[in-house]
């Protein structure tokens, strides 16, 4: 005996409604994943640069050394900007390298003479 059981429209509507409710409930979890991942990447970059500078304590890393250390790829952009006569290195996430600072999702490194400083901005990630 062969059964020709088919789904009724009411059953399909209920199944679609349940799947929609599950998707709606999971949306905040999945939408926050990208932001947290970007923040972790930038935090790891900052930690790497700080450790590298501790190893080379007498001579802080320059911008080119940091770029070689980090090897930015994919969506991670690099920009070197002149601020008050000093070059500041920005590594971050934005739609273009020129907009890294405005996107508020970056790691900034500044080296003047033998003193280096860094800043992590993740409010826009």
QUIURLIN-V219262 format. One record per residue. RES is the residue in one letter. SS is DSSP state (H for helix, E for strand, L for the rest). Layout:
RES/SS + RES/SS
This chain:
X/L + X/L + X/L + X/L + X/L + X/L + X/L + X/L + X/H + X/H + X/H + X/H + X/H + X/H + X/H + X/H + X/H + X/H + X/H + X/H + X/H + X/H + X/H + X/H + X/H + X/H + X/H + X/H + X/H + X/H + X/H + X/H + X/H + X/H + X/H + X/H + X/H + X/H + X/H + X/H + X/H + X/H + X/H + X/H + X/H + X/H + X/H + X/H + X/H + X/H + X/H + X/H + X/H + X/H + X/H + X/L + X/L + X/L + X/L + X/L + X/L + X/L + X/H + X/H + X/H + X/H + X/H + X/H + X/H + X/H + X/L + X/L + X/L + X/L + X/L + X/E + X/E + X/E + X/E + X/E + X/E + X/E + X/E + X/L + X/L + X/E + X/E + X/E + X/E + X/E + X/E + X/E + X/E + X/L + X/L + X/L + X/H + X/H + X/H + X/H + X/H + X/H + X/H + X/L + X/L + X/E + X/E + X/E + X/E + X/E + X/E + X/E + X/L + X/L + X/E + X/E + X/E + X/E + X/E + X/E + X/E + X/L + X/L + X/L + X/L
